[in-house]
């Protein structure tokens, strides 16, 4: 069971959102609620809905020398490791946080694949910050709030826009190199939704450059140990009265097939998004919603999951002169900056269409552009549109977008002469684990930063290049409370025995595992197809309800298949655990979408096509101890604290 809440807090606004059906209960008025470890939060409306009752049942070579052996951890045996801080994720948020807390204790950076394999590494456009005298914090705030369809939290927006410039200067001090103009000043680009030039960038490979600088700093820090190819299974939690407390995380070393338990005083969740709930996404393969699902199972509050951002311009392979020989694992992103630099969108009849939809034309926010492209494709029965930058000087195109130019040229397309075929793809989750102004959650000892978090900055739609900025700001803001929590907490060396052990199912045999993996792969594609067809850019109540029962049915069938083939509750495997996380996140998205009876930002409903002022309040899902499916409960037994 999930609980949806309509609430208003001192730094985040929640709204009364009703859902239909027998699972909904009467909304009741609550004056206040305190989350231990967070600020006091005023809740104006409290609404329950039970939607999870399923009784129906290029840089990798640079990191070869990265130190992955723990140096200052306390090891009882190879499968249990003790650290002051555990960081789950190696993107900008996780690495920036690790560098700061390493000054105060030992740090484990736990990453699912190679350390550089994160959404940060794929971020092309840049980082937004007020660094030009003609720009202002107020202007950046206004752009963010407008793009977020007025669902952003004002205090969070002010904090991020105000602190952003200092976070950029810190990156430069660490070693990040950004493009500069002829006079040596930072070259500031402009992207859709921004009223000023404020995007700091490194050509069209900004994320890669930030990741490089941070990883190099991490390598040289003796207090940080990096554990690559460690997949996070579940957070290790206890209950202290009504409060959940986090003590670390269970992981699977996917290379050795060993379950490794990390016990820590503080855990930062910085594991990225859930783009792979959809068949086409710009996210790397690691983005399967692991952090959001783990946090939900650990009793963390989840917020605004209906707001899934589809980037309007991913490279459409079907439109390339030379087709790729195999399907991409993730779509190649064509950065927002192409439109910011004057790129024009045309349909295949070479008709410019964006002015028909919005007076800002190609510089409209991403949700507007994505819906406009979607409408063109459906009306004209076409599979992609064209983004043309070829009217700009060749040297400017090649200097600003060298990575895009090189990728397109591999398939016979010269972007200095020809338009780029593009199509929307799932890109960013504006919702996630509910966070306060210091990255704190309602689970004591658990902090969040980056895409996995919902801080209130993005509202109903993320402004271009605000994501890396948010990650930097909240990673830094989470440091001091983490240090304070670490000082007030001690590690019990017997803690590793508090939870039952999860195990790799080696006893099942090769043929059984082959069949389970084959079926899981099929189920993953089926889930992605359901999400794209029924929970895509344009939605309806009917389509969402269809998605809900089809996902329920698919999950029940998959779990039945697993357990009939000898799978057990405590078994773990990369593909199966990713699948349970994808199911969990998909259900969170559908539940949140069904609860919002209006169209706002990224959430467009054909049967509720207008913005409703009385619904300008976020959606949240409260935790529940009633968990009916394998994907909705922790694999280990929850101990008493």
Secondary structure, DSSP 8 states (H G I E B T S, - for coil): --EEEB-B-SS-BB------STTB---B----EE-TTS-EE--SBB--B-----TT---GGGGTT---S-SS-EEEETTEEEEEEEEE--SHHHHHHHHHHTTSS-EEEE-SSSTT-SHHHH--S-EE---STT--HHHHHHHHHHHTTT-S-HHHHHHHHHHHHHHHHHHHHHT----B-TTSSB-EE--TT-SS--EE-STT-HHHHHHHHHHHHHHT-TTEEEETTEEEEEEEEEEETTEEEEEEEEEEETTTTEEEEEEEEEEEE-----GGGSSSBSS-TT-S-HHHHHHHHTT--EE-TT-EEEEEEEE-GGGSSS--SS--SS--B--HHHHHTT-EEE-TT--B-HHHH-TTGGGS-HHHHHHHHHHHHHHHT-S-EEEE-TTS-HHHHHHH-HHHHHHHHTTT--TTTS-EEEEEEEEEES-EEE--TTSB-SSBTEEE-STTEE-SSSTTS--TTHHHHHHHHHHHHHHHHHHHHHHT----TTGGGSS---EE-GGG-HHHHHHHHHHHHHHHHHHHHHHHHHSSSEE-HHHHHHHHHHHHHHHHHHHHHHHHTT--TTEE-HHHHHHHHHHHHHHHHHHHHHH--S-BTTBEETTB-S--GGG-SB-EEE--S---SGGGS-SS--EE-
